[in-house]
Amino acid sequence: VPMGVLSCMKYLMFIFNVLVFAGGTCLAAVGLWVAVDPSGLQDIVAARAVLSAGAYVLLAVGIALSLLGFLGCCGALRRSRPLLLL
């Protein structure tokens, strides 16, 4: 396999993992915002108790995606197979 193809794959995997990390961080931020200060969404959250529990689900999924994206970025830059398989 030519070296240029491997380099391109490395940077594409890095960019994809950065996007996963950014998305996870945004989900965690929204989950934290709704869990800590639901006054902006008080009418919606007060109407359904499931939505208040959904804030914690968003927080957990966001943290998991952020961690996964970070480890993927490290794995792509270092060409570490175990980190990429994780």
C-alpha positions in Angstrom: 0.0 0.0 0.0 1.5 3.4 -1.0 2.5 5.7 1.8 0.2 8.5 0.6 -2.9 6.3 1.0 -1.9 5.4 4.6 -1.3 9.0 5.4 -4.7 10.0 3.9 -6.4 7.3 5.9 -4.7 8.4 9.1 -6.0 12.0 8.7 -9.5 10.9 7.6 -9.8 8.7 10.7 -8.5 11.6 12.8 -11.1 14.1 11.4 -13.9 11.6 11.9 -12.9 11.0 15.5 -12.7 14.8 16.1 -16.3 15.1 14.8 -17.4 12.3 17.2 -15.6 14.0 20.0 -17.2 17.4 19.2 -20.7 15.8 18.9 -20.2 14.0 22.2 -19.1 17.2 23.9 -22.2 19.0 22.6 -24.5 16.2 23.8 -22.9 16.3 27.2 -23.2 20.1 27.4 -26.9 20.0 26.5 -27.5 17.2 29.0 -25.7 19.1 31.7 -27.5 22.3 30.9 -31.0 20.7 31.1 -30.1 18.7 34.2 -28.7 21.7 36.1 -30.8 24.6 34.9 -34.1 23.4 33.3 -35.7 26.8 33.6 -35.4 27.4 29.9 -37.2 24.1 29.2 -39.3 24.1 32.4 -42.7 23.8 30.6 -41.5 20.8 28.5 -39.6 19.1 31.3 -42.4 19.6 33.9 -45.0 18.2 31.6 -43.1 14.9 31.2 -40.9 13.2 33.8 -39.2 11.1 31.1 -37.6 14.2 29.6 -35.9 15.1 32.9 -34.4 11.6 33.0 -33.5 12.1 29.3 -31.1 14.8 30.4 -29.0 12.3 32.3 -29.1 9.9 29.4 -27.8 12.7 27.1 -25.1 13.4 29.6 -24.0 9.8 29.8 -24.1 9.2 26.0 -22.2 12.5 25.5 -19.5 11.6 27.9 -19.1 8.1 26.4 -18.9 9.6 22.8 -16.4 12.2 23.9 -14.2 9.6 25.5 -14.5 7.3 22.4 -13.6 10.2 20.1 -10.6 11.2 22.2 -9.2 7.7 22.3 -9.9 7.4 18.5 -7.9 10.6 17.9 -5.0 9.4 19.9 -5.1 6.0 18.1 -5.2 7.6 14.7 -2.3 9.9 15.4 -0.1 7.2 17.0 -1.3 4.5 14.6 -2.3 2.4 17.6 -4.4 -0.5 16.6 -5.8 -1.3 20.2 -7.0 2.3 20.6 -8.7 2.3 17.2 -10.3 -1.0 17.9 -11.6 0.2 21.2 
